[in-house]
Amino acid sequence: MEQRLLQSFLVLAEELHFGRAARRLHLSQPPLSLQIKKLEADVGVTLFARTNRHVALTEAGRLLVTRARHLLGEHERARAEVARVGRGEAGVLSVGYTQTATYDVLPKVVPEFTRTHPHVLLELRELSSPAQVVALREGRIELGIACLPVDSDGLVERTLVRELPVVIMPKAHPLARRRSVPVALLRGEPFVLVDREVEPGWGRGCDAALKSAGVSVRVVQETDTKIALLGLIAAGMGLSVASASIGALGRSGVVLRPLTGLRLQFRLGVLAPAEPSLRAARLLNLLETTRYRAR
């Protein structure tokens, strides 16, 4: 059933007068009569009972009033939704993120983006940084918030946050009494580390910086998560080096101190295809223009 015919039908159903309905539709009466006859031919039933002085809906006509309003409403909703998607204001936006993004970046950006783009469904997926690269290339996510560097050939890479390193140690450790810790004092200390394959860019960068500073790492335990890392340090298993934002986890029994003499910065950044969708470009712009805590 044509949208134009349904619209004319509804106006006539409201007016029950061909003259008034034709004026509302900016038509003369004969074209309106032809439209109603065409609609009745399409559905195969009479929709209006007509006399020279009276127009009334038939039972079939009364049923079509409800259905026509629904169909036209769906048409308008579909048209509006398609237009929003075309403008990057609707649809599903799948974003990969590494755990570090949950400390400062996502809490600042997600509420603002959902407020300004209420019709975009933001789908957040926790992935390691290398896994984000694969997911972007396969089209399973549209943006990634990752620990840099990664193998980002063919992708756009933007740094969002630069963090300095801290040493994490048990609260009772002798170095905990210091305001900051020279990296040379870490020689010979037992280390607890997150598996370097979880975030290889940060892990290998940290190992290289420690080696350059003359500190060889004696690893006594490895974990898969930073939560477990802090738990083992609190249990006295050893100490570790990480980005300053790990303090956001607020683990009791450990202390964090600035680490001096180590030439190292941790970078958290956003990854995107060379030609992101409009909705991804909107989030990308928000990520790049938001101010994060300096560390």
Secondary structure, DSSP 8 states (H G I E B T S, - for coil): --HHHHHHHHHHHHH--HHHHHHHTT--HHHHHHHHHHHHHHHTS--EEE-SS-EEE-HHHHHHHHHHHHHHHHHHHHHHHHHHHHTTSSEEEEEEE-GGGGTTHHHHHHHHHHHH-TTEEEEEEE--HHHHHHHHHTTS-SEEEEEE----TTEEEEEEEEE-EEEEEETTSGGGGSSSEEGGGGTT-EEEEE-TTTSHHHHHHHHHHHHHTT---EEEEEESSHHHHHHHHHTTS-BEEEEGGGGGG--TTEEEEEEES----EEEEEEEESS--HHHHHHHHHHHHS-----
